[in-house]
Amino acid sequence: MATTYNDLYLDLRTRFRRAGVFDPDRAARELLCAACGKTREELVRDGRLYMPPEAERAADDLARRHLAGEPVAYLIGEWEFYGLPLDISRAVLIPRPDTEVLAARAIEAAEGFAEPRVLDLCAGSGCVGLAIAKHVPNARVVLGELDEEALKICRQNIRRNALSARVSAVCADALEKPSRQLGEFHVIACNPPYIPTREIETLDVSVRGYEPHLALDGGEDGLDFFRAVCEKWRGALHPFGKLLFEVGAGQADAVLRLMRSHGFGDVQIRKDTGDIPRVVYGTLWDEI
């Protein structure tokens, strides 16, 4: 029986709602667009038209995979963050609304310098650094990432957002002291792995089964990367430069103490939209 685009959208939405899928409206829309190769606007325009059978089969396949736990972003190969379209693969974490708090604070920090040089450390898809570059036109941004496949995604997203003139991507290990060739930065924003190792297997299947464990595992207590960055990367900051971290639930106070113990002052905490302390940031004093 022939099916219209509208009918299949409503069917997918109903299936997702019954299964308790997060944001079933968006999931149904994005997967249907991917299956039929249409933009959102084209999907609305053609809503009453009948779908080709092959597009209907493709939509059903994507829906079944999503109901089994595979995230929409990996199924369609892209996602949006802070108003920017981004390529996404299973080599990088899916950008989340919580991380927009880090981006907003980092943008604010960068705006305090005349010609800021900014590092997005543990960049993943490059979402935070690209948001900074987009909203701070005088900023020069480096995306620092260890994984080669993630670096490929960073470079794709630099090109996709036409930011090649001011953004570059380099291999950088947050657990090691940076090379002097990397230079100094006015702002370092870091969304590191922070899930305690033992907790990874307790995460939802959409995370533990699909997202890269390299970008999740923060060591025994989840704080390995915060310790390393505070100790080894402070030398990559200009005096009075800003260091900003995204942190996991319950980690903010421990990260605040770490930053203070390594010479950071005016350390503050910001909550996300769920009222969870999500970002810890401070200023590198000239002397400890």
N, C-alpha and C positions, 0 to 999 in steps of 0.2 A: 504494500500500500504506500502510495506517494506521501511524503511528509514535507511540510513547509519548514523554513528556517525557524519561524516563530514557534511552531509546534514542537520541534526538537529542542529548542532552547528551554521551553517550559517543562518538557519531559526530563531533560538533564537536571534542571534546577530542582525539580521534585525529588528525583533520585538522590541528589546530594543533600537536600534538606532532611530526608528520611534517614540518611546515613550519618547525620550530624557533622557534615563537612563544614569547615570554617568558611564563611562568606560564600555560600552556594551560588548566589547570583553572579558574582564575579567569576567563579570557577566555570560555571556553565557558559558564560559569555566568552571567556578567553579560550576555552577548549573548542568551542564551536567555531570561533574565528580561525583558529589554527587548523582545524579539520577541513574547512572549506576555503582557506586562503583568502579570507576577506578581512578588511579593517572593521572596527566597531561601527563606523559610519555606514559602510557598505552592508553590514549585517542588518542594521535598522532599515536601510533603504530597500533591501531585498527580502524583508521578513515574510512577506506573503507568497513568495515564490517557492516552487518545489525544489528540493535538494536533489542533486545527482546521487544515485545510489552509492557510489564510491565515497562521497563526502560523508554520507550518513554512516557508512561502515567505519570510516576513520574516526568520526566523532564518538561512536560507541566504543571503539578500542581505547581512545584516550580516556573516556569516562571510566571504563573498567580499571584501567591502570591507576587512575586517580583514587578510585574507591579502594584500591589495594594499598594505598599509602603514598604513591609517587606524587610529589608536589607539582602543582600547576606550572610553576616557573621552569622546572626541568623539562616538563612535557612540551612546553611551547618555546623554550630556549631564550626567553627574555623576561624582564620584569621592569618595574618602574620604581625609582627612588628619588625623593626630593624633587619630583617633576622631571627627572631625566630618564630617558629610555636606555636600558642596559641589556647587553647580551649576557646570558647566564648559561653555565654548564655545571655538571656535577663536580667540577674542580673547585668551585667556589660556593660559599654560603649564599643563600638567598637573602638579599637585603630586606630588613624588617623595619616596620615603623619605629620600633624602639631606638634603632640606630640613628634615626633622624634627629634625636635629641643631641647625640654626639656631633652630627654635622652642623646643627644650628649653633652650638656652643663654639665649635671650631671656626665657623664663619665669623662669629662675633669676635673671637680672639684675633683672627687674621686681619680684620678690619681695623685693629688697633695699631697696625704697623704701616708705614708709608709704602714699602715695596716688600711685602711678606714673602718669605720662602717657606713653603709648607711641606711637611712629610706626612703622608698617609701610610703608617706602618702596619703590617699585616693587612694589606690592602684588599685581598680577595678580588672582588669584581672591580675594585677602584671606586666604589660608590661614594665614600666619604670625601676622598680627595677631589673627585670630579664635581661634587656638589659645591665644595669650597671654590674651585676654579671658576665654576659657572657664576657664582654669586659674589666673588671678589675679583673684579676684572684686572686688578694690578698684581694678583698673586701668581707666583711661580710654584707649581706643585709637582712633587715627586711621589709616585706610587711605589712603595717598597713591599715586595712580596717574595717569599722563598720558592714557592712551587712554580715550576715552569709552565704548567698548563694554566694556572691561575694568571700568570703574567701575560699569556696570550689573550686571555679574556680582558685583562686591563688594557692592553694595547688596542684591542677591537673597540672597547668602549671609549677610549680617547678619540679614536677616529670617528666613531659613530656620533659623538657629541661635538665634533669639530673643535677640539681643544688641543690639537697637536702642537700649536705654537707655544703653549704655556704649561703643558703637562707631559711628563715622561714617566716611564716605568722601568724600575731597576730591580735586580735580584738583591734581596736583603734578608738576613736572618735576625729576627728580633732577639734571639737568645744569645747572640754574639756581639761583641763590640764592633761598631761600624768602622769601615775604612775611612781614613781622613779625606779620601777623594770624594766622598759623598758630600762633604762640606757641612755647614751649619745651617740651622733652621730657626725661624722665629716661632713656628708652631709645629708641634708633633701631635697628631691625632692617631690613636691606636685602639682598634677593636680586636684584641688578641683572643686566642683560644682561652676560655676560662671555665669550662666545665670540668669538675673533678673527674679523674679517670674512672673511678668506680661508678659514677652516676650516668655515664654515657649509655650503658645498656638499659637504663630505666627511662630514657627519653622516648618520646613518641616515635613510632615506626617511620613516620615521614622525615624525621631528623636522623635517627640512628641508622636507618636503612639506606639513606640516599645522600645525605650531606657529608662532606669530607671530614673524617675524624681528625685529620691533621689540623683542621681549622676549629675543632671543638675541644680537643684534649689539652687542658691547662695544667696537667700534672696531678699529683696526689691530692692537693687541697685546692686546685684550680688557680693558684697564684703564681705559678712558675714564670709566666711571661711578664707579669707586673713587676716582679722582683728584678728580672733581667733588664727590662727597659729602664727602670728607675736607676739601676746601678750602672749599666753599660752605655746607655744612650743619652745620659744627661750631658755628656761632652759634645753631643751633636746639636745642642741647643745654644743659641746666643744667650748671654746673661739677660735675665728678665724675659726669656722666652717662655712659651706656654706649653705644658704637657697635658693632654686630655686622654682619658681612658673611658671606654665603655666597660662596665663591670656586670657580673652576674648578680642575681638576687642574693642578698646577705653578705656581699663582698665589699661594699662601699667603705665601711669603717676601716677594714683591714688595709685597703688600698690607700686610703687617706693617711693612715699611720706610716705606710711604706714611703709615700711621697714626702712626708714631713721629715722622715729619717734620712732622706737623701738630698736635703737642701731645698725642697720646694715649699714655698710659703703661700699664704692666702688660698689654701686648698679648700675647695668647695664641692658640694654634691648637688646634683640635679636629678629630679625624678622623671620617669617616663609617664606616658598617658595612663598607665595602670597604677600610678602612685608608688612605683618601685624605684628606689635609688638606682640610677642607671649610668650616670656619668660623674666621674671624679676628675677634677682639673685644678691645676695650680701653676704658680710662677716660679721659675728658677731664680733664686736669689744669687747675687754675684758671689757671695761667700757662704759656705755652710756655717 
